[in-house]
Amino acid sequence: MRRLLLLALVAAAALVVAVIVGPVSLAPGRVLDAALGDAGATATTIVRGIRLPRAVLAALVGAALSLSGASFQALLRNPLAEPYILGVSGGAAVGAVTSIVLGWTAAGGWVLPLAAFAGATAAIAVVLRIAAAGGMGLDTRVLLLAGVVAGAFFNAVIFFLLTFAEAETFRSAVFWMMGGLSGADWDAVVVVAVGLVPAALLLMGLARSLNLLAVGEETALFLGTRVELAKWVVYLTASFLVAAAVSVSGAIGFVGLIVPHAIRLLWGSDHRFLLPASLLLGAAFLPLADTLARTAAAPSEIPVGVITALVGVPVFVLLLVRRPPGPRRGMGRTEGP
C-alpha cells in the first residue's frame, strides 16, 4: 500500500509539473491563480484551456496504455507484449489516415477520433474473428499471430492510402501516427476517463486470475479460474481501453511496454500490485514526457511518441542492466495467487 501511495504522489507531482512548465513561462503562483480563474485572460486560457486538460489527458492515456500493456503481457504470457501488438493501433491508424486523406476532418474536430475509434473497433473484431475461428476457446498463441498478421495488413493499407496523399496531408497523417496530445480538450478527457475507470476496476478484479494464468492455464483451471471467460474479458476490456486512448492521442509507443516492465523488475509480478502500480506510473510517465515534448524544441513541438521512445528505452535498458530479473520476477512466477 505504501508503494502505491508513493506512486500516486509521483503521478500527482508529474501532473503539477505538466501544468506549471510550458513554452510560455508562468510563475507557479500565477499558474495557481489562473487555475482558480483569478489571473488575466491570457494566463487563464493557457492554464485552464490548454495545459490543464492536456496534462490530465496525458495522465489518463498513460494510465490506460500501461494498464492494458500489463494485462496483455499476462494474457499472452509474453513479456514483450504491448498494447498495440494485437493490431488495435493499426486499425485506428487506418481509420484516422482515411479520414485525413479523404478530407473528412474538415467536418469537425471529432471526426478524426471517431474514425480512429471505429478503425480500432474493426481491428478488434477482425483479430477476434480470426483467433476464434477454430472454436469458442481463445487460444492466445493464435490470438497473437492474428494480431501480428492483422497489423501487417493494416500497415499495408496505410501505406496504400498515403501513396495518394498530398504533402501536407501526408505530414498530418504521419504526425498522428507518431502520437500527440496537441488536440487535448475536456471532451477528450471525459471520453478516456469514462473508459478507463470501469476497465481498471474490471481488470484489477481479475488480478488473481491473471496470476494463475501466468503460471499456466491448466493450473488456473484446477484452482477454480474460469479460464476462457477470463481470457475473453481481459482481451476485450484491454483492447477497447487501448482503442479509447489511441482515438484521442494517436499511437504513442513504448509506454505500455516499458512501464509494466519497470514495475515488474523493481517490485515483482504479482498482478494485485502490478496492475494498479502500472496505472499510476503510466499516469506519471506520459505527462512528464509530454512536457518535454512541448518544451524541448519550443516553439515547435516534438511528437510525444518520439520522446517516450528516446527517454523510455534507455531507462528500460538501465533497469535491465542494474537489476536483471531473477527467478521470482519472471512471467511464470508471482508472489501469490
C-alpha positions in Angstrom: 0.0 0.0 0.0 2.8 2.4 0.8 4.4 1.8 -2.6 1.0 2.6 -4.3 0.7 5.7 -2.2 4.2 6.7 -3.3 3.4 6.2 -7.0 0.2 8.2 -6.5 2.2 11.1 -5.1 4.6 10.8 -8.0 1.7 10.9 -10.5 0.3 14.0 -8.7 3.7 15.7 -8.8 4.0 14.9 -12.5 0.6 16.4 -13.2 1.6 19.6 -11.3 4.9 19.9 -13.3 3.0 19.4 -16.6 0.7 22.3 -15.7 3.4 24.7 -14.5 6.0 24.1 -17.2 5.4 25.1 -20.8 6.7 27.1 -23.7 5.2 30.3 -22.1 6.9 31.0 -18.8 4.5 31.4 -15.9 5.4 31.6 -12.2 3.9 28.8 -10.1 1.8 31.4 -8.2 0.3 32.8 -11.3 -0.4 29.3 -12.6 -2.4 28.6 -9.4 -4.3 31.9 -9.8 -5.1 31.1 -13.4 -6.3 27.6 -12.4 -8.6 29.3 -9.9 -9.7 31.8 -12.5 -8.1 34.8 -10.7 -5.4 35.7 -13.3 -5.6 37.6 -16.5 -7.5 36.2 -19.6 -4.3 35.1 -21.3 -2.9 33.2 -18.4 -6.3 31.6 -17.6 -6.7 30.5 -21.2 -3.2 29.0 -21.2 -3.6 27.1 -17.9 -7.3 26.2 -17.9 -7.9 25.9 -21.6 -4.6 24.3 -22.8 -2.2 23.0 -20.1 -4.7 21.5 -17.6 -6.8 19.4 -20.0 -3.6 18.3 -21.8 -1.9 17.2 -18.6 -5.0 15.3 -17.3 -5.4 13.7 -20.7 -1.7 12.7 -20.8 -2.1 11.1 -17.3 -5.3 9.2 -18.4 -3.8 8.0 -21.7 -0.5 6.9 -19.9 -2.5 5.1 -17.3 -4.7 3.3 -19.9 -1.7 2.2 -22.1 0.3 1.0 -19.1 -2.6 -0.9 -17.6 -3.5 -2.5 -20.9 0.1 -3.4 -21.6 0.4 -5.2 -18.2 -2.9 -7.0 -19.0 -1.7 -8.2 -22.5 1.6 -9.4 -21.1 -0.3 -11.5 -18.6 -2.9 -12.7 -21.1 -0.3 -13.7 -23.8 2.3 -14.8 -21.2 4.8 -12.8 -23.2 6.9 -10.1 -21.6 7.4 -8.3 -24.9 3.6 -7.8 -25.4 2.4 -4.3 -25.5 -0.9 -2.5 -26.2 -0.5 -2.4 -29.9 0.6 -6.0 -30.5 -2.9 -7.2 -31.4 -3.5 -4.7 -34.2 -5.6 -2.2 -32.4 -3.3 0.8 -33.3 -3.1 -0.4 -36.9 -6.9 -0.4 -37.2 -7.1 3.0 -35.5 -4.4 4.4 -37.9 -6.4 3.1 -40.9 -9.5 5.0 -39.7 -7.5 8.1 -38.9 -5.5 8.2 -42.1 -8.6 7.5 -44.2 -10.4 10.5 -42.6 -7.3 12.7 -43.2 -6.6 11.7 -46.8 -10.3 11.9 -47.8 -10.7 15.3 -46.1 -13.3 14.3 -43.6 -11.6 16.1 -40.8 -12.8 19.4 -42.2 -16.3 18.5 -41.0 -15.3 18.9 -37.3 -12.8 18.1 -34.6 -14.4 14.9 -33.5 -14.3 13.2 -37.0 -10.7 12.1 -36.5 -11.1 10.5 -33.1 -14.3 8.8 -34.2 -12.7 7.5 -37.3 -9.8 6.2 -35.3 -12.0 4.5 -32.7 -14.1 2.9 -35.5 -10.9 1.6 -37.1 -9.7 0.2 -33.8 -13.0 -1.5 -33.1 -13.0 -3.0 -36.6 -9.4 -4.3 -35.8 -10.6 -5.9 -32.6 -13.4 -7.6 -34.4 -11.1 -8.9 -37.2 -8.5 -10.2 -34.8 -11.1 -11.8 -32.6 -12.8 -13.5 -35.6 -9.5 -15.0 -36.8 -8.5 -16.1 -33.3 -11.8 -17.7 -32.6 -12.2 -19.4 -36.0 -11.3 -22.8 -34.5 -14.0 -22.8 -31.8 -15.2 -21.0 -28.8 -11.9 -21.2 -27.0 -9.5 -18.3 -27.2 -6.0 -19.7 -28.0 -3.6 -16.9 -27.0 -1.0 -18.2 -29.5 -3.4 -17.9 -32.4 -4.6 -14.5 -31.0 -1.0 -13.2 -31.0 -0.4 -14.4 -34.6 -3.7 -13.0 -35.7 -2.8 -9.6 -34.2 0.6 -9.6 -35.9 -0.9 -10.6 -39.3 -3.7 -8.0 -39.0 -1.2 -5.3 -38.0 0.9 -6.0 -41.1 -2.2 -5.8 -43.3 -3.3 -2.5 -41.7 0.2 -1.1 -42.3 -0.1 -2.0 -46.0 -3.4 -0.3 -46.2 -2.0 2.8 -44.5 0.9 3.0 -47.0 -1.5 2.5 -49.9 -3.6 5.4 -48.7 -0.5 7.7 -48.1 0.6 6.9 -51.7 -2.2 9.2 -52.9 -1.9 11.9 -50.2 -0.6 15.4 -50.8 2.4 16.6 -48.9 0.5 18.4 -46.1 -1.9 15.5 -45.7 0.9 13.1 -45.6 2.6 15.1 -42.9 -0.6 15.3 -40.8 -1.1 11.5 -41.0 2.5 10.8 -40.1 2.3 13.1 -37.1 -0.9 11.4 -35.9 0.8 8.0 -36.1 3.7 9.2 -34.0 1.3 10.2 -31.3 0.5 13.6 -29.8 -1.8 15.4 -27.4 -1.9 18.8 -29.0 -5.7 18.5 -29.6 -6.4 17.8 -25.9 -9.6 19.2 -24.5 -12.0 18.4 -21.7 -14.3 16.3 -24.0 -11.4 14.0 -24.8 -10.6 13.8 -21.1 -14.2 12.7 -20.4 -14.0 10.0 -23.1 -10.8 8.4 -21.8 -11.9 8.7 -18.2 -15.3 7.0 -18.9 -13.4 4.1 -20.5 -10.6 3.9 -18.0 -12.5 3.8 -14.7 -14.7 0.7 -15.4 -11.9 -1.0 -17.3 -9.4 -0.5 -14.5 -11.8 -1.9 -11.9 -12.6 -4.9 -14.1 -9.0 -5.8 -14.9 -7.9 -5.3 -11.3 -10.7 -7.5 -10.2 -9.2 -10.2 -12.4 -5.7 -9.9 -10.8 -5.8 -13.3 -9.1 -6.9 -14.9 -12.4 -4.0 -13.2 -14.2 -1.6 -14.5 -11.6 -2.9 -18.0 -12.1 -2.8 -17.7 -15.9 0.8 -16.6 -15.7 1.6 -20.0 -14.1 -0.4 -21.9 -16.7 -3.9 -22.4 -18.0 -4.2 -26.0 -16.6 -3.1 -24.8 -13.2 -5.5 -21.9 -13.3 -8.4 -24.2 -14.3 -7.5 -26.6 -11.5 -7.5 -23.8 -8.9 -11.0 -22.6 -9.9 -10.4 -19.9 -12.5 -12.9 -19.8 -15.4 -10.0 -19.6 -17.9 -11.8 -18.9 -21.1 -14.1 -16.3 -19.6 -11.1 -14.6 -18.0 -9.2 -14.5 -21.3 -12.2 -13.1 -23.2 -12.8 -10.4 -20.6 -9.2 -9.4 -20.4 -8.7 -9.2 -24.2 -11.9 -7.2 -24.9 -11.5 -4.9 -21.9 -7.9 -4.1 -22.6 -8.4 -3.8 -26.3 -11.3 -1.3 -26.0 -9.3 0.7 -23.4 -6.5 1.0 -26.0 -8.9 2.0 -28.6 -10.3 4.8 -26.5 -6.7 6.1 -25.7 -5.5 5.8 -29.3 -8.5 7.6 -30.7 -7.6 10.8 -28.8 -3.8 10.6 -28.8 -2.6 8.6 -31.7 -0.3 5.7 -31.3 2.1 6.7 -28.5 4.6 3.8 -28.3 6.6 2.2 -25.6 4.5 3.3 -22.6 2.6 0.1 -22.4 5.8 -2.0 -22.7 8.2 0.0 -20.5 6.1 0.9 -17.5 4.8 -2.6 -16.6 8.4 -3.9 -17.0 9.8 -1.3 -14.7 7.2 -2.2 -12.0 7.9 -5.9 -12.6 11.7 -5.5 -12.4 11.5 -3.3 -9.3 8.8 -5.0 -7.2 7.8 -8.3 -8.8 5.0 -9.6 -11.0 2.0 -10.1 -8.6 -0.8 -8.6 -10.6 -2.6 -7.5 -7.5 0.1 -4.9 -7.2 1.4 -4.8 -10.8 -1.9 -3.5 -12.4 -2.6 -0.5 -10.1 1.2 0.3 -9.9 1.4 0.3 -13.7 -1.6 2.5 -14.0 -0.1 5.1 -11.5 3.4 5.0 -13.1 1.9 5.4 -16.5 -0.1 8.4 -15.3 3.2 9.9 -14.1 5.4 9.0 -17.1 3.4 10.3 -20.0 2.7 13.8 -18.6 6.4 14.3 -18.0 7.2 13.0 -21.5 4.6 15.3 -23.0 6.0 18.3 -21.0 9.4 17.5 -22.6 7.8 17.2 -26.0 6.2 20.7 -25.6 9.3 22.5 -24.3 12.4 20.8 -25.7 12.2 22.5 -29.1 9.8 25.4 -28.3 8.0 27.0 -30.1 8.0 23.8 -32.2 6.6 20.6 -30.7 8.1 17.1 -30.8 5.6 14.2 -31.1 5.3 12.7 -27.7 5.8 9.2 -29.1 9.3 10.2 -30.1 10.0 11.4 -26.6 8.6 8.2 -25.0 11.0 6.1 -27.1 14.0 8.3 -26.7 13.6 8.5 -22.9 11.9 5.3 -22.1 14.1 2.8 -23.9 17.4 3.9 -22.2 15.7 3.9 -18.8 14.4 0.4 -19.6 17.8 -0.8 -20.6 19.3 0.7 -17.4 16.8 -1.2 -15.3 17.6 -4.4 -17.0 21.4 -3.9 -16.6 21.2 -2.8 -13.0 18.6 -5.3 -11.8 18.2 -8.3 -14.1 15.0 -10.3 -13.4 15.6 -13.3 -11.2 13.5 -16.4 -11.0 10.9 -14.7 -8.8 10.4 -11.9 -11.2 9.7 -13.7 -14.5 6.4 -14.1 -16.2 5.8 -17.5 -14.8 6.0 -16.9 -11.1 4.1 -14.5 -8.8 4.2 -13.5 -5.2 0.9 -15.3 -4.6 -2.4 -16.4 -6.2 
